[in-house]
Amino acid sequence: VIVVLWQARPQVAERVVVQLEVVAWGLLAASSLGLGALLGMFRPWPERLVGLVLGFGAGALVSAISFELAGEGLREAGLGPVAVGMAAGALAFYALAGASDRFSERRALSDAVAGGTGIALALGAILDGIPEMLVLGIQLSYGQGLSLPLILAIFVSNLPEAMASAAELHKQGVDRLRIAGLWGTITVGLAAVTPIGAAVADRLGPGATAAFNGFAAGALLVMLIDSMIPDAR
């Protein structure tokens, strides 16, 4: 189909190929959710090992935030848009994390709902993953080159959350097929967010792009401070 389209309308075909590439990299970055769920379903893992993985992912995310997000935004448009974006991202993620925590408490306290904590962890993975996938799409769209530190950080940071959720759901009697379906859906859904970031980036000027990078940096910083680093410790 792409070959025929390329012969008829090469510009459209080129955009299709670019979008497919963006989706593929998003799927690669998000695939650790499915992998983590599989690992969590079939065996328990030592807490020290999970903590080390989380700590490694936290370090990679600090590097990605500093050099790929805030640093790139400063080069694009200066301090103002980045600072505004970081403040907005931090406040937005703080509000969403609070809502997720309240949801988790309600589910965990309700004995009538099977897998409450596991579902809450899945919700947390979605909240964490959306800004990560959006900024990955922006990075790919602007032709800044593939950000291996960012992809590595996203990949590693997703593993323990999916492992813990799948293990909790399985322990509470949820069928493995349903767990795999849940995390497979989350993986594909988050990968689909990546081209949205790329499409938005195509329509933004440098100032808006810098603010968007700052938004993702602020959201990820709050995630690191609020959950990832404390969980690793």
N, C-alpha and C positions, 0 to 999 in steps of 0.2 A: 504493500500500500504506500509506504514511504517513497519507494523508488518511482512508482507511477506519479505520485504527487510531486516529487522532485522534478520530473520531466515536464509536468504541466505548469506547476507554480513553485519554482525553486525557493522563493522567499518564504512562503508558507511552510514548505517542507523543512526548511532550515530551522524555523521557529519550533516546529513539532519535535525535531531531533533535540534541540536545546532543552525543551520542556521535559522530554523523556529522560535526558541526562540528569536534570535537576531532580526528578522523581526517583531515579535510580540511586543517586547519592543520598537523598533523604531516606529511602528505604534501607540503605546500608547502615546509616547512622542509627535509625530506629530499630533495626533488626535485633539489637541486643535485648530489647524487651521480650521478644519471642524466645530468644535463647535463654535469657534469665528465667523465664517462666518454666521452660522445659527442665532446666537445672534444678529449680526449686521444687518441682513436682516429684522428682524421682529419687532425691536423696537430701538429707540435711547437710548443711555446710557449717564448718567451725566459725564462730563469731569473729575470731581474730582474722581469718582469711577474708571474710566479708568486709570487716573494718579496713583492712589493707587496701582492698579494691576501691572502697569508698574514698579513702584518703588519697589514693592515686588519682581517681577521677576528680576530686576536689582540687588537687594541685594543677591538673591539666586545665580545669575550668578557670582557675585564677589566671593562668597564662593566657588562655583564649580571651577572657574578658579584658585583660590589660592590653594585649597586642592586637587582637583581631577586632574587638568591638570598640572600646573606648579610644584606643590608639588610632584606629582607622577613622573614627568619627572626628577626632581632633584634627587629623590631617585634611579631612574633607571640608570641614566648616568651622573649626575652632571650638572654644570651650562652651559658649552659650548653649547651642542646640544640644550638645552632648549632656551638659549638666541638667537641662530641663528634661531630656529624655530619661536620664538615670533616675531622677526624682520621681517621675511619673511611673517608670517601671517598678521601682522599689515599692511605692505605695500600692500599685495595682497588685503586685504579687503578694504583698503583706495582707491585703484584704482577701484575696482568693485563698491564701493559705489559712487564714482564720476561719473562713467558711468551710474549708476542707477539714480542719481540725474539729469544728463543731459537728460536722457530718460524721466524722470518725467516732467521736464520743457517743453520739446517738446510736450508731450502728453497733459499736462494741458493747454498749450497755443493754441492747435489745437481744435477749436470748432467742427471740422468735425468728430472727433473721440470720440465716446461715452465712458464714463467711463475711461478716460485717467489716472486720478489720482488713481483710484482704481486698474487699471492694474499695474501702477508703484509700488504701495504698495505690490501687489502680487509678483512682481519681487523682491522687497526688502526682502520679506519673504523667497523666494527661496535662495537668496544670504546669508541671515542669517542662514538658516536651513542646508545648505550643510555641513559646518564645524562642526555644532553641532551634526548632525547625524553620521558623520564620526568618531568623537571622542567617541561618545556613542558606536559605533561598536567596537572600539579599547578596550574600558574599558570592554565590555562584553567578547571579545575574549580572553583577557589575564587572565580571571578568577579572576579579582580583586574584584569580588562581584558587585552586582548591585548598581550603584551610584544613590541613591534616590535624593540627592541634585541636581545632574545634570539633571535628568529626570524632577524633579519639576521645575527647572529653565527654561528648554526648553519649558515645557508645558505652564508655566505662561507667558513667554516672547512672545510666539506666539499668544496668545489670542487677545490682543488689535490690533495688525497689521491686523489680519484677520477680526476683527470686523469693523475697520475703512474702509478697502477696500470694504467689502461686503456692508456696508451702503452707501458708495460713489457710487458704481456701481448701487445699487438699486435706489438711488436718481436720477441718470441720465437715468433711464428707462431700464436698463438691466433686462431681465427676471430672476426670482428667480431660475428657473431650471438651467439656464446657469451659474449663480453664484455658485450654489451648485456643478455643474459639474466641474467648474474651480478649486474650493478649494478642492474638493474630489480628483481630479487628482494631485494637488500639494501635498496633504497629503500622498497619496499612493507613489508618486514619491520620496518624501523625506524619507519615511520609507524604500524604496528600497535602499537608499544610505547606510543605516546602515550595512548590510552585506558586502558592499564593504570595509568599514573601518575594519570590522572583518577579511576579507580575506587578506587585506594589512598587518594587524598586524601579521598574521600568518607567513608572509614571511620577517619580519623585525627583526633586532637585537635590543638590548636595546637602543643603541644610536639613531637609526633611529626612534624608537618608542617615545623616549623622545623629539626628534625634531618635530615629528608629534603632540605630545601633546602641545608643545610650539607653533606650528603653529596655532592650534585651539585656544589656550589661547590668542595669539596676535590678531587674527581675532575678537574674541569675545570682547576683551577689546576695540578695535576701534569701534565696533558696540555699546557698552555701552556708550562710550564717545560721539560718533557722533550722535546717534539717540535715544537710549532707555532712558537714563537719562534726556537729554534735553526734550524729548517728555513727560516724566513723570512730569517734572517741569512745 
